[in-house]
C-alpha cells in the first residue's frame, strides 16, 4: 500500500488588475479575440511561474496594436504590465497572436 505525502505548496493566484478585462480583449479583437485572450492568460501564467515576485498584472489596452516603444516589433501585440505585491512595476510583456511573447524587466524589477 502506498501513501501520498502531504504537500503544503499552494499555487499563487495572479490577480488581474486595472480596467481592461479578458472579455474586453475577446470582444475588441474579434474574430480572433478568444485566441488573443488565451495568449494573454498564457503569458501571464508563464511570467508568474518564472518570477516569484509577481503578484498581479494589468492589460494595458484591449486592442492588439503595433508597438510604439519597440521599433523591432513586427507583429501586433497586447501589452501586459506586471507588479509586485507592493505595487512596484516588475516589468512588461508583449503578447502576440501567434502565442509568443517578449518580457522586459523594469528598473525596479531587476
C-alpha positions in Angstrom: 0.0 0.0 0.0 1.5 3.3 -1.0 0.8 6.6 0.7 0.9 10.0 -0.8 2.8 12.7 1.1 1.0 15.9 2.0 2.2 19.0 0.2 1.6 22.4 1.7 2.6 24.1 -1.6 -0.3 26.1 -2.9 -0.3 27.8 -6.3 -0.4 31.5 -6.1 -3.2 33.2 -7.9 -2.0 36.0 -10.2 -4.5 38.9 -9.9 -5.7 40.8 -13.0 -5.9 44.5 -12.1 -7.0 47.5 -14.0 -10.0 48.4 -16.1 -9.3 46.1 -19.1 -10.7 42.5 -18.8 -10.1 39.4 -20.8 -13.6 39.7 -22.1 -12.7 43.2 -23.4 -9.8 41.5 -25.3 -12.1 38.9 -26.8 -14.7 41.5 -27.9 -12.4 44.1 -29.4 -10.2 41.7 -31.3 -12.9 39.6 -33.0 -12.8 37.3 -34.9 -9.6 36.1 -33.2 -10.3 37.6 -29.8 -10.6 34.3 -28.0 -7.1 33.4 -29.2 -5.7 36.7 -28.1 -7.3 36.3 -24.6 -5.9 32.8 -24.3 -2.4 34.0 -25.2 -2.6 36.9 -22.7 -3.5 34.3 -20.0 -0.7 32.0 -21.1 1.9 34.8 -21.0 0.7 35.9 -17.5 0.9 32.4 -16.2 4.3 31.8 -17.7 5.8 35.1 -16.3 4.2 34.2 -12.9 6.0 30.8 -13.0 9.3 32.4 -13.8 9.2 35.4 -11.5 8.4 34.7 -7.8 8.0 38.4 -7.2 5.0 38.9 -9.5 1.6 39.3 -7.7 -0.6 41.0 -10.3 -0.8 42.1 -13.9 -2.6 44.7 -16.0 -3.7 44.5 -19.6 -2.7 47.9 -21.0 -5.3 48.2 -23.7 -7.5 45.5 -25.1 -6.9 46.2 -28.8 -4.0 44.4 -30.4 -1.7 47.1 -31.9 1.7 47.8 -33.4 4.2 48.6 -30.6 5.3 52.3 -30.5 8.1 51.6 -27.9 9.7 48.7 -29.7 10.6 49.6 -33.3 11.8 46.0 -33.9 8.4 44.5 -33.2 6.8 43.5 -36.4 3.6 41.9 -35.1 0.5 43.3 -33.4 0.8 43.0 -29.6 -1.1 43.4 -26.4 1.0 44.9 -23.6 0.9 43.5 -20.1 2.4 45.2 -17.1 3.4 43.0 -14.1 3.5 44.2 -10.5 4.9 43.1 -7.1 2.6 42.6 -4.0 3.6 46.2 -3.0 2.6 47.6 -6.4 6.0 48.1 -7.8 6.2 47.5 -11.5 8.3 44.4 -12.2 8.2 44.5 -16.0 6.2 44.4 -19.2 5.4 41.8 -21.8 4.2 41.9 -25.3 1.8 39.1 -26.1 1.5 38.2 -29.8 -1.3 36.4 -31.6 1.0 33.5 -32.5 1.5 32.7 -28.8 5.0 34.1 -28.5 5.9 37.0 -26.2 8.8 39.1 -25.0 9.3 40.3 -21.4 11.3 43.4 -20.4 12.2 44.0 -16.8 11.6 47.4 -15.3 14.4 49.1 -13.5 12.8 48.3 -10.1 12.3 44.7 -11.2 15.9 44.0 -12.0 
